[in-house]
Amino acid sequence: MDEQYVPYIMPQENGNKCDVRWAALTDRNGVGLLAVGMPLLNVSALHYTSDDLTRAKHTNELKRRDDITFNLDYAMLGLGGDDSWTPMTVHPPYRVMPQPYRFRLRLRLIDCKESGPESVSKLSVPVVQN
C-alpha cells in the first residue's frame, strides 16, 4: 500500500489505477473487500483521505492514518497537455466534464482462503441499482 503513495512536495491525490476490472483489499488472513467494475473502474488506496491531501500544503504536514481510504471512481481528470497546472489544458479526450454520471460496480466481502480474489471476481451476484 505504501508503495502506491508518491510524496509530492505539495500533496495531491495519486496512485490511481485506471481501467481496472477488479481490486481487492485484504488483511494478512486474506479477509477483505473485493470491488468489481461493471465493466471497469478507477481505483486508489492510500493511508490518507482526499481531505488530508487537500488541506496539507507540504508533505511533512500529512499524518499517515492506520485506516486505508479505498477510492472507487468512474473516471479521473487526465493530466495537463502543454500546461499541466491548468485543468483546461487537459486534451479533450481526457477531460471529465461536470455532468451527472452513472456507473456500476459490485462490492463483496471475501475470504481468500476459500479462493483467490480473481476467481471470486468472476462469480455472478445480484446487482442492486437505484
Buried (B, 14 or more C-beta within 10 A) or exposed (E): EEEBBEEEEEBEBBBBEEEBBBBBBBEEEBEBBBBBBEEBBBBBBBBBEEEBBEEBEEBEEBEEEEEEBBBBBBBBEBEBEEEEEEEEEBEEEEEBEEEEEEBEBBEBEBEBEEEEBEEBBEEEEEEEEE
